């Protein structure tokens, strides 16, 4: 089989105004996430696909993120196969945090990566 390389970027290269698509589960999201990100857990992805495609159509390239990059790679691959401009954020939220990028929490406590 011939696999084309998955488009990916490192966390430090994601533009500040980018559309970040966070595919982690609710508890992970609540602990800490990118402010303004679109949260669509991978488990809900198919059911909420229209919401995702609408956001990509409106805001352009989707930067897909999970905790370390595995789930987001699957979602990125699916979006690219459907003809959407999507890139996987290598290292996910752990890399984002490691790069010192800002995070917010849904709990009122300091944000962290679960």
Secondary structure by P-SEA (a helix, b strand, c coil): ccccccccccccccccccbbbbcccaaaaaacccccbbbbcccccccaaaaaaaaaaacccccccccccaaaaaaaaaaaaaccbbbbccccaaaaaaaccbbbbccccccccc
